[in-house]
Amino acid sequence: MTEYPPELKKLVTTATDMDFSPKVRTDTIEQIANLGTLEAYHALLELAANESLPVKDRDLTLKRAREILKRSS
């Protein structure tokens, strides 16, 4: 796992914790995307590559990563 700032690291940990409800994980993915930083973009791509996450969560991370990419262009 890539080293992230503490706030982002906490969000990534929450997004991958299957003990949390799907809504909490989805909200956390949205929070990461709202940061809009390069680190957030990389974190979303890393989450998308995480095969232990449900496909729905992985799809959402890719969608949000694309949005960050479009905003930065």
Stockholm file with secondary structure:
# STOCKHOLM 1.0

chainA/1-73         MTEYPPELKKLVTTATDMDFSPKVRTDTIEQIANLGTLEAYHALLELAANESLPVKDRDLTLKRAREILKRSS
#=GR chainA/1-73 SS CCCCCHHHHHHHHHHHCTTSCHHHHHHHHHHHHHHCSHHHHHHHHHHHTCTTSCHHHHHHHHHHHHHHHHHHC
#=GC SS_cons        CCCCCHHHHHHHHHHHCTTSCHHHHHHHHHHHHHHCSHHHHHHHHHHHTCTTSCHHHHHHHHHHHHHHHHHHC
//
